[in-house]
Amino acid sequence: MRSIYLLRHGETIWNRAKRLQGHKDTPLTLKGVQQARAMGDKLSQVLDGTQPRAFYSSPIGRSHQTATIVADSIKFDTGLIVLKKELKEITFGKWDGLNMEEILAGYEAIWRQRKEVKWSFAPPDGESYKMASERANDFLIGLPDEYPTIIVAHGSINKVIRGCWRKLKPEEIFQLDEPQNGFYELKPDHKELLIHV
């Protein structure tokens, strides 16, 4: 099983409220906990008794909480989950914690500028997708040949990781989805498979 399984955290309070989270954090909702359990149960079926050789998570609470639930479902020692800063969500800087109405009220001109150069644009005190792709690529290059590998992270950074894995162009990366009711198997041939929960 030479696959990498890439999961997104379950729904959070700010996901439900449609607020950007970035490096800020809110806990999983009950639905988010149920999503994490469902992903863990499905992953357990997929692994069919094979234990992961490596298990990585973003250190941000919502991701680590999801990773812990998933690890428990597949009977993996939660103490062996490795927290990697490279897996943190893309930070929107001063926009972390804001909803779209608040962003447009305080930063409308900058937001419109972002739409023109989304890949290279960094919000005030934030990070661009290009910057995030560099750390995602470094993370993938540095992965040891230990399979199966589990990764639990976030919506936007997972899109970037998948884009690096599949060697996609920026505009193709922006078209990728961010499921919380399924996860991706990254295959050795640089393809991917969506596994529905």
C-alpha positions, 0 to 999 in steps of 0.5 A: 500500500504505497499510498498517502491518505490526505484528510481535511479536519471536520466542520468547525464553528467558524466553518459554519459561520463562514469565517476565514480561520487561517491560523486562528482556531475554533473547535469542531462542531458535533457535525465535525466530530461525526465527520471525523469519526466517519472518515476514520471508520472509512479509512479503517475499511480501506486500510483493512488492518494495515497500520500506517507507517507515518501519521502527520497532522497540522498542529492547529487544534481543529486538525489535531482534534480530527487526527486524534479521532481518526487515529482512534478509529483505526486503532493507531497510537495517538501519541505517535501523530507527528505535528508538522508546521508545514501543514498549517492552513494558509494564513490570511493575516489580518483577515483571519477570523473575518467573514466576507462582509467584514473583509469587504467593509474594511479591505474592499480595494485589496480584496479586488486586487487579490482576485486579479493575482490570487496565486501570488497575492498575500493579504495584509500580514498573510501568506500567498498561495505561492508561499504556501506551495513552497512549504507544501512541496518541501513537506512532500519532498521530505516525506520518508518512504513509509506507507501507508501515510496519513496526513490531516490538515486543512482545506486550502493547504490540502488543495495546494498539496494535491496540486503539488502532487499532481503538478497542477497549474495555479488555476487548476488548483483553485478549482479543486474541492475541499471535502469534509465528507471524504478524503483523497488517496494520493497514488504513486503515479501522481494521481488521486482518488476521492474516497467518499464517506 
